[in-house]
Amino acid sequence: MSSGHDTIDIQSHIKVYMTVFAALAVLTVVTVAASYLDISTGEAILLALTIASIKGSLVAGYFMHLISEKALITWILMLTAGFFFVLMFIPMASFIDQAQLG
Amino acid sequence: MEIPYTVEERPDTGLYNAKLGIWLFLASEVMLFGGLFSAYIFLRFGAPVGAFHEWGLELNIPLATFNTLILITSSVTMVMSWASLKLNEFKKYKLYMGLTLLCALGFLIIKYIEYTAKFDHHIYPSTNTFYAIYFTLTGLHGLHIIGGMIVLYYFWMPGSKMWNSKPEQFTNRIEIAGLYWHFVDLVWIFLFPILYLL
């Protein structure tokens, strides 16, 4: 059960959760607003994915407590991220290859 | 026989077993959605220039934005339900878990409205490659929401009896369910811009 020290700790966490919630809500509105900017498709994709990555990091870092999680979980996720980027690179590589073949 | 390491940490991993288990499961989920994100890139590059954006103009951005806000809210209420248990406030836990389920239901209702609007306009997965991947990605995500709701409902109602006998183990169960729920939110954070805005 929670001790007095734990209670203070959790209450400070709750303040952080509320701040993250506000940041996520604002960033959602920013994402939509940014989609109406008069920029190229490449720039729009980069901007939208950057904002989504910030939002994702906030969820993973604070709601999922990754910021203070054990090293083993960090290693598992780094390995997963490596495979994920390989998966993303495969279709791009095939199109680069096709472009080179003309 | 008692299940080992449900509360105390295993000396070699530094984690209770369920936490390691859920993170390994989530890693496999990253690869599941990763495969479909990869398919999205493949189909987008394969479509005529600008076609994906044009096909996506039929989607309802205000409704999807509202749904994004609902899912973010559900993530906060989920983490608050866990924090309430940590503070020994069971009634608050019940309230926040109930709100999480309500948000999840709201999300599904809006998704239903979106889907039926598409079908009314004769837009199906077979319409073009954009809608093929749109229905696949949002459908799979929706199934994750439904699966999560079943688990959360169990912990909200019948499963919550465990709080009286094993409060620490119950709190850990809610943390594990929360990790899954936040992951589902995280996937939507990326689905929203790539499907609706780009």
Interface residues (C-beta under 8 A of the other chain):
Chain A: M1 S2 D6 T7 I10 Q11 H13 I14 Y17 M18 V20 F21 L24 A25 T28 V29 T31 V32 S35 T41 A44 I45 A48 L49 I51 A52 K55 G56 V59 A60 F63 M64 K70 A71 L72 I73 I76 L77 L79 T80 A81 F83 F84 L87 M88 I90 P91 M92 S94 F95
Chain B: T13 G14 L15 K19 L20 W23 L24 A27 V30 M31 G34 G35 F37 S38 A39 I41 F42 F45 G50 H53 I61 T65 T68 L69 I72 T73 S75 V76 M78 V79 M80 A83 K86 L87 N88 P167 E168 G178 L179 H182 F183 D185 L186 I189 F190 F192 P193 I194 L197 L198
